[in-house]
Amino acid sequence: MADMTKFMADRAPGMMDHLRRYLESNGQDGFYRDMSGNPEGAGDPKTLTLILKTIGRKSGRPHLAPLLFNYWGADVILIASKGGHDQSPAWYLNMLAADEVSVQIRDKRYACKWRIADGEERQKLWDFMSDYYPPFHAYQARTERRIPVIVLTPVQETQEAFKLEDGAGLDQLVARAGRSPE
């Protein structure tokens, strides 16, 4: 069982700063993130990131999460790794309680349908994403749960504005690390 408290605590300030820059610049600063310095397997210096908006399944409040992604045709692929934590990320649990989610990709926002990849498709997408961001291999190795691969399909561009205060939960990440996510 992986204790990820320190791992998540170390990353929370950087995630909050990334979210702030992404939103304040309307995606011009933050769409690309330099992930080449990861000691668990270097990522690309221009790793693609998006902002995922979910609604808290318990609180009913919006939540924002900056996440690595890549395109697969017209779809968007996410990995619900939480760095290899034994618990799934809160954004994933919130997603399970909803039919749709919203994303901001650079300066565009979309309502998206989502599904969990399974079988051969999951393996193909896992391999694709793990080649794109090699630390996913280490994350899977540190947990017994099978890390979900998510396929988002944009269904409509929206004019919805994402607000920084909806991402404020990131600065509470350390406090929540040991509790059940929202």
Stockholm file with secondary structure:
# STOCKHOLM 1.0

chainA/1-182         MADMTKFMADRAPGMMDHLRRYLESNGQDGFYRDMSGNPEGAGDPKTLTLILKTIGRKSGRPHLAPLLFNYWGADVILIASKGGHDQSPAWYLNMLAADEVSVQIRDKRYACKWRIADGEERQKLWDFMSDYYPPFHAYQARTERRIPVIVLTPVQETQEAFKLEDGAGLDQLVARAGRSPE
#=GR chainA/1-182 SS CCCCHHHHHHHHHHHHHHHHHHHHTTTTTTSEECCTTCTTSCCCTTEEEEEEEEECTTTCCEEEEEEECEEETTEEEEECCGGGCSSCCHHHHHHHTCSEEEEEETTEEEEEEEEECCHHHHHHHHHHHHHHSTHHHHHHHTCSSCCCEEEEEEEEEECCCCCGGGGGGGGGHHHHTTSCCC
#=GC SS_cons         CCCCHHHHHHHHHHHHHHHHHHHHTTTTTTSEECCTTCTTSCCCTTEEEEEEEEECTTTCCEEEEEEECEEETTEEEEECCGGGCSSCCHHHHHHHTCSEEEEEETTEEEEEEEEECCHHHHHHHHHHHHHHSTHHHHHHHTCSSCCCEEEEEEEEEECCCCCGGGGGGGGGHHHHTTSCCC
//
